[in-house]
Amino acid sequence: MKFCVFCGSNFGVREEYRQAAVAMGKCLAGKGIGLVYGGGSVGLMGVTADAVLARGEEVVGVIPESMATREVAHQGLTELDVVRGMHPRKARMAELSAAFIAMPGGFGTFEELFEVITWSQLGFHAKPIGLLNVLGYFDPFLELVDQAVREGFIRPENRSLFEVAGTPEELLEKLGQRLPVEELRGIDLKEI
Ligand code: AMP
């Protein structure tokens, strides 16, 4: 089983972001869960991939050919899927993953997160989605969602299309509770 992680191609200005990316990688690998991600070696993306690889779990990068030719592609992955463009990339990342996690990042991360939430809202998938809210990074987003609910643009029940947690352990436990039983195959998401 693999989880897809969306996160910054930059490190952010606080050391805690890098620490959280390492912790997320460790936590996934510690539970025998592999990583699917954007295939870059840069920023929090590279940190997360390295943390999973260092613990012997599989990491699959999915990258468009236009980006793979540049130095950004991580050269040490279990598998690097080079796809034709951004749309096939996202479809492939979704296909390979049992759940989605967003960590701090910028426009790329936001776009990926919004898309999987939207697809879930429309019923195109039912995979769990979680936000790792490091240092309250996503608080303004959560406030925006609450405002959209109050103002009648998001249905109240759709507020629960994603989970939020401050630590990888807590987030994986919450996502695990939403996974279909057959996906778990002996993996105990409460154990670290
Ligand atoms: P951002 O949050 O704007 O830094 O973008 C990060 C997200 O967009 C990641 O989850 C990736 O899937 C994708 N992405 C952005 N930049 C790169 C890159 N240099 N290499 C691979 N993927 C990237």
Residues whose N, C-alpha, C, O or C-beta is under 5 A from the ligand:
A	BS01	AMP	V5 F6 C7 G8 S9 N10 G38 G39 G40 V72 G105 G106 F107 G108 T109
